[in-house]
Amino acid sequence: MNYQELAKKIIEQLGGEKNITHVTHCATRLRFTLKNESFVDDTKVKKIQGVMGVRRQSGQYQVIIGPDVNNVYVELVKHVNVKDSSNEPSEEKQKIGARILDIISGSFGPIIPVITMAGMIKALLALIITFMPWLKATSTYMVINTIADATYYFLPIMLAYTAATKFKTNPFYAMAIAGVLLHPNFASLKAAGNTTFTFFHISGRLVTYSSSVIPILLSVWFLSYIEKFAEKVSPEFLKYFMKPVVTVIITAPVALIVLGPIGSFLGDYLVIILQLISSNFGWLAVGILGALMPWIIMTGMHQSLRPINLQMMVNPGYDVLILPAMLSANIAQAGAAMAVSFKSKNKEMKKLARTTGSTALLGITEPAMYGVNLKLKRPMIGVMIGGGTAGLYAGIMGVKAIALATAGLLALPIFLSETFLHAIITVVISFVTAFVATWILGFKEETEDETTEELVTEKPILKSEKSQTIASPMNGEVVSIKTVKDDTFAQETIGKGIAIIPDEGKVMSPVNGTVTALFPSKHAIGLKSDEGAEILIHIGLDTVKLDGKHFESLVKQDDVVKIGDPLINFDLKEIKEAGYDVITPILITNYSEFLDIIGEEGKKVVKGDKIITIL
């Protein structure tokens, strides 16, 4: 795989680097925040060789790559400025649930590898001690155990840094607050039997914050507001010294006295609830989670399980719910994909299923899920049957994980406890059941000829024997689309056409057809002509930021219109005075379905004049 070419193609299909405001990645996905997702054609992104699939969720555009995601990310960041995330969707624009998921995902994503490292070391150390019990009394054991424990103990400091990037606050202020929570002075007070401390006669509860999650997330959230306050009250000539002092001196006591104990309380009771579920309905809960885990992963909800995992590793010190369910579901993905690799008659699909099935055995399931099982549909039923059946067994037998890692064959040592044999049986049940279920259910697949045909039809085809003409929707000067000062339009990423510098603020229908899209900000409108041409009229550049101000919509989505019907009125003068470029791209977005798009540039036009010919 040519990672450089893949990265360039992804950037191109996402509207160019100027349309990308932020990018990060997890184990298998590139996670983009885009200025405008509406211009991105999911089908074209999926057709890029090396892309397994795409997802739109929680304000992110996610491109699924598979295990090679880091190599693609390295090439991608050479062309995209990922440090500036100031244009990410604001909290106000995201729903609360989406915002919380985004914060958890963004905070945990970068540190998952080091958490996995710590979990694997602890698991392997437990395996070694099983055969060499005398090692536990040596300093060698102490050193290795400390290497693993350090990640968990100082987890709040790592989370402080990553959470600060999500809350758009100074990460080093955040790390300082985490250091305060973890300071040995408080640990010594608690070890001496004290339960409280005082700060200016205000009593605070002593809490152990090592390995905690919720307290530091709440503290960094509060810090983000205090930093903004400190920015406002600090005189310019004192800001270098005053801003950090004001920020930390206010945040630290609030974190110690209020937010930390609240976060600890929430974490403790969350674990109590989960223990009650495990004690009374554990076998059923693991079975249900095992069956539904693929869909939980698809919605991104699995990110919200990571803090719960960490909390359970601290108290009670093991997990009998989430990781056993993930083990069942992950191995089931492998079983279903392997069944496809044996049964498929398509050479490319056989190869893909074999490769992705192998990676699923190791715990990396998304390539198998998106590239094979979900694509062929019925294998996903096999996955659910396998994951649910194995999950029920794991729940009944109380399979226990003692460390954190991606559940798969390589990470089996994390289940090294008195139920280890049952963990192995869970793997066998999951794989065999999913394999057999998928084999029996079968699947409908594309033949090699159909796959080839699909690739060939990417070439332009003649949609109609007659040419079509597009009338000018406004008065003004027609210019080349390449002169537009926005690469999304100038590079013809989302469509081919022309641009008009308008003389007045009126837009009329350029075709007989239907209104297919009307943006809430009223700055753009989509139409489909009776002959099948899909037209986008985008009034000005970045005018979406006006949020509808100075625009008046005269139609609604699904309205039938004729050439000359009024569509939108806008205040040309006010928009110009607000500092916006009013150049208006007029694009044929489904240009690939036609032989050619010919624009008539370099002339003055009035509404109704011919500006585009479609062949």
C-alpha positions in Angstrom: 0.0 0.0 0.0 1.3 3.5 -0.9 0.4 5.4 2.2 1.4 8.8 0.7 -1.0 8.3 -2.3 -3.8 7.1 0.0 -3.4 10.1 2.3 -3.5 12.5 -0.7 -6.6 10.9 -2.2 -8.4 11.0 1.2 -7.6 14.7 1.6 -8.8 15.4 -1.9 -12.1 13.6 -1.4 -12.7 15.4 1.9 -12.5 18.8 0.1 -8.8 19.6 0.4 -6.8 20.5 3.5 -8.7 23.7 4.0 -11.8 21.8 4.7 -10.0 19.8 7.4 -9.8 21.5 10.8 -8.7 18.6 13.0 -7.6 15.0 12.6 -6.7 12.3 15.0 -6.8 8.5 14.8 -7.6 5.4 16.9 -6.6 1.8 16.2 -8.3 1.6 12.9 -9.9 4.9 12.0 -8.9 8.4 10.9 -11.1 10.8 12.7 -11.7 14.1 11.0 -13.4 17.3 12.0 -14.5 19.0 8.8 -15.6 22.6 8.1 -18.4 21.2 5.9 -19.3 17.5 5.7 -22.1 18.1 3.2 -19.7 18.3 0.3 -18.2 14.9 0.9 -19.4 12.0 -1.2 -19.2 8.8 1.0 -19.3 6.6 -2.1 -16.2 8.1 -3.6 -14.3 7.9 -0.3 -15.2 4.2 0.1 -13.9 3.5 -3.5 -10.4 4.7 -2.6 -8.2 1.6 -2.5 -7.1 1.1 1.1 -10.3 2.6 2.6 -12.5 0.0 4.4 -15.5 2.3 5.0 -16.7 5.6 6.4 -18.8 6.7 9.4 -20.4 10.0 10.3 -20.9 10.4 14.0 -20.4 12.7 17.0 -19.4 15.6 14.8 -16.6 13.5 13.2 -16.1 12.1 9.7 -14.4 8.8 10.3 -12.4 7.0 7.6 -11.8 3.3 8.4 -8.3 2.2 7.3 -7.5 -0.8 9.5 -4.2 -1.7 11.2 -2.2 0.6 8.8 -4.0 3.7 10.1 -0.9 5.1 11.8 1.2 4.9 8.6 -1.6 6.8 6.7 -1.9 9.3 9.5 1.8 10.1 9.4 1.6 10.9 5.7 -1.6 12.8 6.1 -0.4 15.2 8.8 2.4 16.3 6.4 -0.3 18.0 4.4 -2.8 19.0 7.1 -2.2 21.4 10.0 -3.6 19.3 12.9 -2.4 21.5 15.7 -5.1 24.1 15.1 -8.3 22.6 16.3 -10.0 25.9 16.9 -12.5 25.3 14.2 -13.9 22.1 15.7 -17.6 22.1 16.2 -18.5 24.2 19.3 -20.2 22.6 22.3 -23.3 24.6 21.4 -23.5 23.0 18.0 -23.1 19.4 19.3 -25.7 17.6 21.2 -24.7 16.9 24.8 -24.4 13.1 24.2 -22.3 13.6 21.1 -20.1 16.1 23.0 -19.5 13.7 25.9 -18.6 10.9 23.5 -16.3 13.2 21.6 -14.5 14.2 24.8 -14.1 10.6 26.0 -13.0 9.5 22.5 -10.5 12.4 22.1 -9.2 12.0 25.7 -8.7 8.2 25.6 -7.8 7.7 22.0 -4.2 8.9 22.1 -3.3 7.0 25.3 -4.9 3.6 24.5 -1.6 2.2 23.2 0.2 2.9 26.6 -2.8 1.6 28.6 -2.7 -1.6 26.4 1.1 -1.8 27.0 0.6 -1.7 30.8 -2.2 -4.2 30.7 -0.2 -6.7 28.6 2.9 -6.3 30.9 0.7 -7.0 34.0 -0.9 -10.0 32.2 2.4 -11.5 31.1 3.8 -10.9 34.6 0.9 -12.9 36.1 1.6 -15.7 33.6 5.2 -15.8 34.5 4.4 -15.9 38.3 2.1 -18.9 37.7 5.2 -20.9 36.6 7.8 -19.1 38.7 6.1 -18.1 42.0 9.5 -17.4 43.7 10.0 -14.4 41.3 7.3 -12.4 43.2 9.7 -11.9 46.2 12.5 -10.3 44.0 13.2 -6.7 43.1 13.0 -7.8 39.4 9.3 -8.4 39.9 9.0 -5.1 41.7 10.6 -3.2 38.8 8.5 -4.8 36.1 5.3 -4.4 38.1 6.1 -0.7 38.7 6.6 -0.2 34.9 3.1 -1.5 34.4 1.6 0.2 37.4 3.0 3.6 36.6 0.7 4.0 33.7 -2.4 3.4 35.8 -1.1 5.4 38.8 -0.3 8.5 36.8 -3.2 8.1 34.4 -4.8 11.4 35.5 -1.7 13.3 34.3 -2.0 11.7 30.8 -5.7 12.3 30.7 -5.2 15.9 31.8 -3.1 16.5 28.7 -5.4 14.9 26.2 -8.6 16.3 27.8 -7.1 19.8 27.7 -6.8 19.5 23.9 -10.5 18.6 23.7 -11.5 21.5 26.1 -9.2 23.9 24.2 -7.2 24.8 27.3 -3.5 24.8 28.2 -2.5 21.2 28.7 0.3 22.1 31.1 -2.0 23.9 33.4 -4.2 20.7 33.3 -1.2 18.5 34.1 -0.3 20.8 37.0 -3.8 20.2 38.4 -3.5 16.5 38.0 -0.1 16.7 39.8 -1.9 18.5 42.7 -4.5 15.7 43.0 -1.8 13.0 43.0 0.7 14.8 45.3 2.2 12.5 48.0 1.2 15.0 50.8 -2.4 14.1 50.4 -1.6 10.4 50.1 0.4 10.6 53.3 -2.5 12.3 55.1 -4.9 9.6 54.0 -2.4 6.9 54.9 -2.1 8.4 58.4 -5.8 7.8 58.9 -7.1 11.3 58.1 -10.3 11.5 56.1 -10.5 15.3 55.6 -8.3 18.4 55.2 -9.1 22.1 55.5 -8.4 25.0 53.2 -9.1 28.4 54.8 -11.6 26.7 57.2 -13.3 24.9 54.3 -13.3 21.2 54.8 -12.4 18.8 51.9 -12.6 15.0 51.7 -9.3 13.1 51.2 -9.6 10.9 48.1 -7.2 8.6 46.3 -6.9 9.9 42.8 -4.4 7.5 41.4 -5.8 5.6 38.4 -9.0 7.8 38.5 -10.8 9.1 35.4 -13.8 11.3 36.2 -12.2 13.7 38.7 -9.6 14.9 36.3 -12.0 15.2 33.4 -14.3 17.4 35.5 -11.3 19.4 36.7 -10.0 20.1 33.2 -13.5 21.1 32.1 -13.6 23.7 34.9 -10.1 24.8 34.2 -11.0 25.7 30.6 -13.5 28.3 31.9 -11.1 29.7 34.5 -8.4 30.1 32.0 -10.7 32.2 29.8 -11.5 34.3 32.9 -7.8 34.7 33.7 -7.2 35.8 30.1 -9.7 38.6 30.5 -8.7 39.9 33.9 -4.9 39.8 33.4 -3.3 43.1 32.2 -1.3 42.6 29.0 2.0 43.5 30.6 1.4 41.0 33.5 -0.3 38.3 31.5 2.7 36.0 31.2 2.9 35.7 35.0 -0.6 36.5 36.2 -2.7 34.3 33.9 -1.2 30.9 35.0 -1.2 31.9 38.6 -4.9 33.0 38.6 -5.9 29.9 36.6 -4.2 27.3 38.8 -4.8 29.0 42.2 -8.5 29.0 41.5 -8.8 25.6 39.8 -6.7 23.5 42.2 -8.7 24.1 45.4 -12.0 23.7 43.6 -10.7 20.4 42.1 -9.6 19.2 45.6 -12.7 20.2 47.5 -15.5 19.9 45.0 -14.9 18.4 41.6 -12.5 15.6 42.7 -14.7 14.2 45.4 -17.8 14.4 43.1 -15.9 12.6 40.4 -14.7 9.9 42.8 -18.3 9.5 44.2 -19.7 9.1 40.6 -17.0 6.6 39.7 -17.5 4.5 42.9 -21.3 4.3 42.4 -20.9 3.5 38.8 -18.8 0.4 39.8 -21.4 -0.5 42.5 -24.2 -0.5 39.9 -22.1 -2.6 37.5 -21.3 -5.1 40.3 -25.0 -5.4 41.1 -25.7 -6.1 37.4 -22.9 -8.6 37.3 -24.1 -10.3 40.5 -27.7 -10.6 39.5 -27.8 -10.6 35.7 -24.2 -11.1 34.8 -24.6 -14.1 32.5 -27.4 -12.3 30.6 -25.6 -9.0 30.4 -22.4 -10.4 29.0 -24.5 -12.4 26.4 -26.4 -9.3 25.3 -23.2 -7.2 25.2 -21.4 -9.9 23.2 -24.2 -9.9 20.6 -24.6 -6.1 20.3 -21.0 -5.1 20.6 -20.5 -4.7 16.8 -23.3 -2.2 16.7 -22.0 -0.4 19.8 -18.6 -0.1 18.1 -20.3 1.3 14.9 -22.0 4.0 16.9 -18.8 4.9 18.8 -20.5 4.1 22.1 -17.7 1.7 23.0 -15.5 4.7 23.7 -17.7 5.4 26.8 -16.9 2.0 28.2 -13.2 2.8 28.6 -13.6 4.9 31.8 -15.8 2.2 33.2 -13.1 -0.4 32.4 -10.4 1.6 34.2 -12.6 2.2 37.2 -13.3 -1.5 37.5 -9.5 -2.3 37.4 -9.0 -0.1 40.4 -12.1 -1.3 42.3 -12.8 -4.3 42.5 -9.6 -5.0 40.4 -11.1 -7.1 37.6 -13.8 -7.0 34.9 -16.4 -9.7 34.5 -18.7 -7.7 32.1 -17.2 -5.6 29.4 -13.9 -7.3 28.4 -15.4 -10.8 28.4 -18.2 -9.5 26.1 -15.6 -7.8 23.8 -13.6 -11.1 23.7 -16.7 -12.9 22.6 -17.6 -10.3 19.9 -14.1 -9.9 18.5 -13.5 -13.6 18.0 -16.9 -13.9 16.4 -15.9 -11.3 13.8 -12.9 -13.5 13.0 -15.0 -16.6 12.8 -17.5 -15.1 10.4 -14.8 -13.6 8.2 -13.0 -16.9 8.0 -16.2 -18.6 6.9 -16.5 -16.1 4.1 -12.9 -16.7 3.1 -13.6 -20.4 2.7 -17.0 -20.1 1.0 -16.6 -17.1 -1.2 -16.0 -17.6 -4.9 -14.6 -14.1 -5.4 -10.8 -14.2 -5.2 -10.5 -10.7 -3.9 -13.1 -11.3 -1.2 -11.4 -14.6 -0.2 -8.1 -12.7 0.3 -9.7 -9.8 2.1 -11.7 -12.1 4.4 -8.7 -14.2 5.3 -6.5 -11.2 6.0 -9.1 -9.2 8.1 -10.2 -12.4 9.8 -6.7 -12.9 11.0 -6.4 -9.4 12.4 -9.8 -9.8 14.1 -8.4 -12.8 16.0 -5.9 -10.4 17.5 -8.6 -7.9 18.5 -8.6 -5.5 15.5 -12.1 -6.1 14.2 -13.1 -3.1 12.2 -11.5 -4.2 8.9 -13.4 -7.5 9.1 -16.6 -5.9 10.2 -16.7 -3.1 7.6 -14.7 -4.8 4.8 -16.4 -8.2 4.9 -19.2 -9.0 7.4 -21.2 -5.8 7.3 -20.7 -5.5 3.5 -22.2 -9.0 2.9 -24.9 -8.4 5.6 -25.7 -12.1 6.6 -22.2 -12.7 8.2 -23.1 -10.0 10.7 -26.0 -12.2 11.9 -23.4 -15.0 12.4 -21.2 -12.5 14.4 -24.1 -11.7 16.7 -25.0 -15.4 17.1 -21.4 -16.3 17.9 -20.8 -13.3 20.2 -24.0 -13.7 22.1 -23.6 -17.5 22.6 -20.0 -17.1 23.8 -21.0 -14.1 25.9 -23.6 -16.2 27.7 -21.1 -18.9 28.5 -18.5 -16.3 29.7 -21.2 -14.7 31.9 -22.4 -18.0 33.4 -18.8 -19.1 34.1 -17.7 -15.6 35.4 -14.8 -15.2 33.0 -12.6 -12.5 34.6 -10.2 -9.9 33.1 -7.5 -8.7 35.4 -5.9 -6.1 33.2 -6.8 -3.9 30.2 -5.9 -4.6 26.6 -7.7 -5.1 23.3 -9.5 -8.4 23.7 -8.0 -11.0 21.3 -5.7 -14.0 21.2 -2.6 -12.1 21.9 -4.2 -10.5 25.0 -5.5 -13.8 26.4 -3.2 -13.4 29.4 -5.3 -10.6 30.7 -7.9 -13.3 31.6 -5.3 -15.2 33.6 -7.3 -16.1 36.7 -9.2 -19.1 38.1 -11.5 -18.7 35.1 -8.7 -18.7 32.4 -9.8 -22.1 31.0 -13.3 -20.8 30.6 -11.9 -17.8 28.7 -10.2 -20.2 26.2 -13.5 -22.1 25.9 -15.3 -18.8 25.2 -12.9 -18.1 22.3 -13.6 -21.5 20.8 -17.4 -21.2 21.2 -17.3 -17.7 19.7 -15.2 -18.7 16.6 -16.9 -22.0 15.9 -20.4 -20.7 16.4 -19.9 -17.6 14.2 -18.1 -19.7 11.5 -20.9 -22.3 11.4 -23.7 -19.8 11.5 -22.2 -17.8 8.7 -21.6 -20.9 6.6 -25.3 -22.0 7.1 -26.8 -18.6 6.5 -24.7 -18.0 3.4 -24.3 -14.6 1.8 -24.9 -12.9 -1.5 -21.7 -11.4 -3.0 -20.5 -9.7 -6.1 -18.9 -11.9 -8.7 -15.5 -10.8 -10.0 -17.1 -9.7 -13.3 -19.5 -7.4 -11.3 -16.6 -6.0 -9.3 -14.7 -5.2 -12.5 -17.8 -3.7 -14.1 -18.2 -1.4 -11.1 -14.7 -0.2 -11.4 -15.0 0.4 -15.1 -18.2 2.4 -14.7 -16.3 5.0 -12.7 -15.6 6.5 -16.1 -18.0 9.2 -17.3 -21.1 7.9 -19.0 -23.6 9.6 -21.2 -26.8 10.1 -19.2 -28.8 11.6 -22.0 -28.4 11.8 -25.8 -29.5 15.5 -25.7 -27.4 18.2 -24.2 -28.8 20.3 -21.3 -28.4 23.9 -20.6 -28.2 25.7 -17.2 -29.5 29.2 -17.0 -27.9 31.9 -14.9 -29.6 32.2 -11.5 -28.5 35.8 -11.0 -27.2 38.9 -12.7 -23.5 39.4 -12.6 -20.1 38.5 -14.2 -19.3 34.9 -15.0 -15.8 33.8 -14.1 -13.8 30.6 -14.0 -14.4 28.3 -11.0 -10.7 28.1 -10.6 -10.5 31.8 -9.6 -12.6 31.1 -6.5 -10.4 31.6 -3.4 -11.5 28.3 -1.8 -9.8 25.1 -2.9 -13.0 23.1 -2.2 -14.5 24.9 -5.2 -11.4 25.9 -7.2 -10.1 22.3 -7.5 -13.6 21.1 -8.5 -13.6 18.6 -5.7 -17.4 18.7 -5.2 -18.5 19.6 -8.7 -17.7 21.3 -12.1 -19.1 24.5 -13.2 -18.6 28.3 -13.1 -18.8 31.1 -10.6 -20.7 34.4 -10.7 -19.8 37.7 -9.1 -23.4 39.0 -8.4 -24.7 42.5 -9.1 -27.8 42.0 -7.0 -29.1 39.9 -4.2 -31.6 37.7 -6.0 -31.3 34.0 -6.9 -33.7 32.3 -9.3 -34.1 28.7 -10.5 -31.7 27.9 -13.3 -33.6 24.8 -14.3 -37.0 23.1 -14.3 -36.8 20.6 -11.4 -36.9 20.1 -7.7 -35.3 21.6 -4.6 -33.3 18.8 -3.2 -31.4 20.6 -0.4 -31.8 23.9 1.4 -29.2 24.6 4.0 -30.5 26.0 7.4 -28.1 29.0 7.0 -29.9 29.7 3.6 -26.5 30.4 2.0 -26.7 27.5 -0.4 -29.3 25.5 -2.2 -29.4 22.2 -4.1 -31.6 21.4 -7.2 -32.1 18.5 -9.4 -33.2 19.2 -13.0 -35.9 17.2 -14.7 -33.1 15.9 -17.0 -31.1 14.6 -14.0 -28.4 17.3 -13.4 -27.7 18.0 -9.7 -26.9 21.7 -9.2 -25.4 23.4 -6.2 -25.6 27.2 -5.9 -23.4 28.4 -3.0 -23.8 32.2 -2.3 -20.4 33.6 -1.2 -17.5 32.0 0.7 -17.7 31.0 4.4 -21.1 32.7 4.5 -22.4 29.7 6.5 -20.9 31.6 9.5 -23.6 34.2 9.1 -26.1 31.5 10.2 -28.9 32.8 7.9 -28.4 36.5 8.7 -29.0 38.6 5.5 -30.5 35.7 3.7 -34.2 35.0 3.0 -35.4 31.6 1.6 -38.4 31.8 -0.8 -38.8 28.0 -1.2 -38.5 24.8 0.8 -37.0 21.4 0.3 -38.9 19.2 -2.2 -40.6 22.2 -3.9 -41.0 21.9 -7.6 -39.6 24.9 -9.5 -39.4 26.2 -13.0 -36.7 28.4 -14.7 -37.0 31.9 -13.3 -38.8 31.0 -10.1 -37.3 33.0 -7.1 -35.3 30.9 -4.7 -33.4 33.1 -2.3 -33.0 36.8 -1.6 -29.8 38.1 0.1 -28.5 41.5 1.2 -25.5 41.9 -1.1 -24.3 45.1 0.6 -24.5 43.9 4.2 -22.7 40.7 3.3 -19.9 42.6 1.6 -19.6 45.0 4.6 -19.4 42.0 6.9 -16.2 41.1 5.1 -17.4 38.1 3.1 -16.5 37.4 -0.6 -19.8 37.2 -2.4 -18.5 35.2 -5.4 -21.1 32.4 -6.0 -20.0 29.0 -7.3 -22.6 27.2 -9.5 -21.7 23.5 -9.7 -22.9 20.3 -11.3 -22.2 17.9 -8.5 -22.9 14.7 -10.4 -20.7 15.7 -13.3 -19.2 12.2 -13.5 -22.4 11.0 -15.0 -22.0 13.1 -18.1 -19.4 13.5 -20.9 -18.5 17.1 -20.3 -19.5 20.3 -18.4 -18.9 23.4 -20.5 -19.0 26.8 -18.8 -19.4 30.1 -20.6 -16.9 32.3 -18.7 -15.8 35.9 -19.1 -19.1 37.6 -19.8 -21.8 39.6 -18.1 -25.1 37.8 -17.7 -28.6 38.5 -16.5 -31.0 35.9 -15.0 -32.0 33.4 -17.6 -28.9 33.6 -19.8 -27.1 30.3 -20.7 -24.0 29.8 -18.5 -23.4 26.0 -18.6 -23.9 23.3 -21.2 -24.0 19.7 -20.1 -23.2 17.0 -22.7 
